């Protein structure tokens, strides 16, 4: 079953081993296989700056989307993105 995270004009959908990013004003979505997905989080005062995109090496995320979240939104995001991380880390488990 797919999981969804909504933030402003964005809806993120994690379904199996695919994470898809939808934006209200765009007709196309962006999709990432969890094996290639990168997430970068930087706390900034009371907010969290999150970039979701393609992982390039160990520490770089390119492309994708940049989101700003408050603490409550970031808590929900952490629960949501944990599903993608689990799908990635358990790829070899039948």
RASULHU-V676462 format. One record per residue. N is the residue number from 1. NEAR is the number of other C-alpha atoms within 10 Angstrom. Layout:
n:near
N:NEAR
N:NEAR
//
This chain:
n:near
1:6
2:10
3:14
4:16
5:16
6:14
7:13
8:10
9:10
10:15
11:15
12:21
13:20
14:23
15:17
16:16
17:16
18:18
19:23
20:15
21:21
22:17
23:16
24:11
25:8
26:8
27:7
28:10
29:12
30:13
31:18
32:19
33:17
34:23
35:16
36:13
37:21
38:22
39:19
40:15
41:14
42:11
43:13
44:11
45:7
46:8
47:15
48:17
49:15
50:18
51:19
52:20
53:23
54:20
55:19
56:12
57:8
58:7
59:9
60:12
61:19
62:15
63:11
64:16
65:15
66:13
67:13
68:17
69:19
70:14
71:12
72:9
73:15
74:17
75:11
76:13
77:18
78:10
79:11
80:17
81:19
82:11
83:19
84:23
85:16
86:13
87:20
88:18
89:12
90:10
91:11
92:7
93:6
94:4
//
